[in-house]
Amino acid sequence: MPVTLIASLIEPKSLEPYEPSQPRVHNFESLAGMPFNHPVETPLSETVSIACPRCLDPPRVSVPWWKSDGTGFAQGGFKVACAVCKKSFTKETMGVKRFCNELALRRSGTSIAFS
């Protein structure tokens, strides 16, 4: 993102960010699948729902943010097994799947958000 674009999102006297426009909030929420104004604190019992990157018709997998063994979604050792295909995946696996999906969209001529 160009520096001038980032600077236009910040109020110059207080250095606080301007409130985002409704289209920007809607775009974020539709792409991320979560509310724009996220909670400041996340309880240990909270989970996030993610799609299995290994399945063709990906089921949603409910993953805890934090686990005592360090494999929660917000932790460096994130790893979970899909209940359908029984294969484990990590954030790296999810990134490769996203790259492949975006590459296929780009090759088909479809516009990709944020590119």
ABEGO torsion letter per residue (X at the ends): XBAAAAAAABBAAAGBBBBBBAAAAAAAAAAAGBBABBBABBBAABBBBBBBAABABBBBBBBBABBAAGABAABAABBBBBAAAGBBBBAAAAAAAAAAAAAAAAAAGBBBBGX
